[in-house]
Amino acid sequence: MGLLDRIRNLSAPETPEDADRLALRQLEARGADLARARRIVHVLMASDETTARAAASAARDLGYEVAVVAPTDEAETWTIRAAAERVVHATTVGAFRAAFERIAEETGATYDGWEAAPKP
């Protein structure tokens, strides 16, 4: 089986925690030193502006810089991007996810995950 066949046959992570572990492995494979702080961006989605603003406010309360993007022709929902410099490691991502899942639950938004660059 060739490389492309192996890539095509990869299944999606079964749980959010599996997705976090996969993202961390990908960061390490790209040379990331996970002991160093780097920019992490958490993404929330909301069906209306009131929900988006509530989620943004909650993320700001956690010390994140927040951008709220209104729906476009390509995206029908409001997007909230919360960014900060943090250590992204197996010992921290669970707490990050829990905080943003709590924001989603309390405001009616949906947590869509996180992303981080390999280099700080």
HUSULGI-V938007 format. One record per residue. N is the residue number from 1. RES is the residue in one letter. PSI is psi in radians with two decimals (* if undefined). D_CENTER is the distance of its C-alpha to the mean C-alpha in Angstrom with 2 decimals. Layout:
BEGIN
N:RES:PSI:D_CENTER ; N:RES:PSI:D_CENTER
END
This chain:
BEGIN
1:M:2.27:32.37 ; 2:G:3.00:30.95 ; 3:L:-0.81:27.53 ; 4:L:-0.63:26.59 ; 5:D:-0.73:27.82 ; 6:R:-0.70:25.67 ; 7:I:-0.78:22.53 ; 8:R:-0.56:23.57 ; 9:N:-0.03:24.21 ; 10:L:2.33:20.86 ; 11:S:2.76:19.53 ; 12:A:2.61:16.03 ; 13:P:2.47:14.60 ; 14:E:-0.52:16.37 ; 15:T:2.84:14.05 ; 16:P:-0.62:10.44 ; 17:E:-0.67:11.97 ; 18:D:-0.70:13.43 ; 19:A:-0.71:10.27 ; 20:D:-0.80:9.13 ; 21:R:-0.71:12.74 ; 22:L:-0.78:12.86 ; 23:A:-0.71:10.09 ; 24:L:-0.74:12.06 ; 25:R:-0.69:15.25 ; 26:Q:-0.68:14.37 ; 27:L:-0.80:13.70 ; 28:E:-0.70:17.01 ; 29:A:-0.43:18.75 ; 30:R:0.21:18.11 ; 31:G:0.23:19.77 ; 32:A:2.35:17.10 ; 33:D:1.76:18.75 ; 34:L:-0.06:16.19 ; 35:A:-0.22:18.60 ; 36:R:2.48:18.00 ; 37:A:2.56:15.62 ; 38:R:2.93:13.44 ; 39:R:2.18:11.20 ; 40:I:2.43:7.51 ; 41:V:2.16:5.61 ; 42:H:2.48:3.49 ; 43:V:2.25:5.00 ; 44:L:2.62:7.94 ; 45:M:2.53:11.04 ; 46:A:2.59:14.56 ; 47:S:-0.29:17.98 ; 48:D:2.89:19.88 ; 49:E:-0.67:20.05 ; 50:T:-0.79:21.02 ; 51:T:-0.76:17.96 ; 52:A:-0.78:15.72 ; 53:R:-0.65:17.78 ; 54:A:-0.77:17.71 ; 55:A:-0.71:13.92 ; 56:A:-0.75:13.97 ; 57:S:-0.74:16.83 ; 58:A:-0.69:15.28 ; 59:A:-0.70:12.32 ; 60:R:-0.67:15.18 ; 61:D:-0.40:17.10 ; 62:L:0.05:14.68 ; 63:G:0.30:15.37 ; 64:Y:2.56:12.54 ; 65:E:2.29:13.74 ; 66:V:2.40:12.90 ; 67:A:2.32:13.71 ; 68:V:2.20:14.67 ; 69:V:2.18:15.64 ; 70:A:2.78:18.39 ; 71:P:2.66:18.89 ; 72:T:-3.10:20.57 ; 73:D:-0.55:22.77 ; 74:E:-0.52:19.93 ; 75:A:2.11:17.34 ; 76:E:-0.15:18.97 ; 77:T:2.87:16.36 ; 78:W:2.45:15.27 ; 79:T:2.31:11.88 ; 80:I:2.13:10.50 ; 81:R:2.03:8.56 ; 82:A:2.06:8.60 ; 83:A:2.57:9.36 ; 84:A:2.85:11.45 ; 85:E:2.07:13.28 ; 86:R:2.76:12.62 ; 87:V:2.13:13.79 ; 88:V:1.82:11.16 ; 89:H:2.87:13.39 ; 90:A:-0.48:14.23 ; 91:T:-0.13:15.69 ; 92:T:-0.53:12.82 ; 93:V:-0.52:9.54 ; 94:G:-0.73:11.32 ; 95:A:-0.68:12.15 ; 96:F:-0.86:8.78 ; 97:R:-0.78:7.74 ; 98:A:-0.72:11.28 ; 99:A:-0.76:11.26 ; 100:F:-0.53:8.65 ; 101:E:-0.62:10.38 ; 102:R:-0.76:13.53 ; 103:I:-0.81:12.82 ; 104:A:-0.81:12.32 ; 105:E:-0.73:15.47 ; 106:E:-0.46:17.45 ; 107:T:-0.27:16.94 ; 108:G:0.13:16.86 ; 109:A:3.13:13.50 ; 110:T:2.26:11.12 ; 111:Y:2.21:7.58 ; 112:D:0.14:6.04 ; 113:G:-2.94:2.99 ; 114:W:2.86:1.33 ; 115:E:2.66:4.96 ; 116:A:2.59:8.13 ; 117:A:2.59:11.74 ; 118:P:-0.53:14.36 ; 119:K:2.36:16.70 ; 120:P:*:16.51
END
